[in-house]
Amino acid sequence: MELSARARAAEDDIGPVTRFLAGVGARADEPGIADLTFGNPHEMPLPGLVGAIRAQVEPRSEAWFAYKTNEAPAQEAIAAGLRAELDLRFEAADIALTQGAFGAIDLALHLVADEGDEVIYPVPGWFCYPPMLRIGGLVPVPVPLAPGTFDLDVEAIAAAVTPRTRIVIVNSPANPTGRVYPRDQLERLAEALEERSAAIGRRIWVLSDEPYRRIRFDGVPFTSPAAVYPWTLIDYSYGKVLLAPGQRLGYLALGPLLPDDVRADLREAFVPAQLAIGWGFPDAIMQYAVPALETVSIDVAELQRRRDRLHGALTEAGFRVTRAEGTFYLWAEAPDGDAEGLAARLAERGVLIMPGTLFDRPAHFRLSLTAAGDAIEKAIPALLDEAPVRS
């Protein structure tokens, strides 16, 4: 088989996920299945999303469906939203519209990293980081989060830096743990990266992966690394806050504290790079819809209620559960340290969960809060039957 080495490496990394996805898909239509695996919608789409798209379907000019790059109204709406949300001076030209956060991450990698460069990413973390890096000819460097708390381990990140390090990925709110990293942790990371950049003689970038930024619980505040470390790129996806991952819409934003000359160079590189990686722009209708979609959101309070329901039931039964501060997920420890065995037993009862083996943490499992309320209620008794034995 004439498969490239990097394609084979990516396939090896993502293979467990694609096989798991196929297994979930094979059971998705079974009556009574409680699917708590992926952050997919299980209820009808938001009326605001449907209305925003419908409003742009009727053409207003001959060029309505022509090639689109980064449309100015969308850039302006996003920059205004970022200024209000993060209290940083974003400008429209700092925004590149992309096909979701996948496209934004891909663009960031092509903008600042060269083949063979190393990229530090968190473990447990999103399972698509390693294959995306490998297919791009980059070297994934996993660094564990702090045990127990799943905070950033700044010392471990600094220790993992080599002369080939180019990017550190920070994901907050974090998938799968639900942690939102406080400002002091990000400030310590910024100090460490400044020191390590000087030591190796090349700039280390932060890629701040923020697709869950607007999905936070209990009023937990959010600080972007861009507020404390100038050399930051932000990727974002509307697929989470709209619960519509099939409508590919996102962006890459330049940290507004970047030096002016670097910021200008990156702005100029947006369109050429997006064209070169395969026309990495959202479809015309999704770009037209951006100003309206900036104010549309799933019911975060309802997600918080589901988190409280699941977290309360599991912790009362003796499970060790990380209290999610954001995202769609709960992250918990399998009582016997075997999450795959737990997932297999629950699947026999029609409850599907995601084992932590997909996150390189086989003793843990993840539950998605986007499951409908009745699915969560079905899952709870099955989970409680697997609760730790109390002495």
Disulfide bonds with the S-S distance in Angstrom:
none
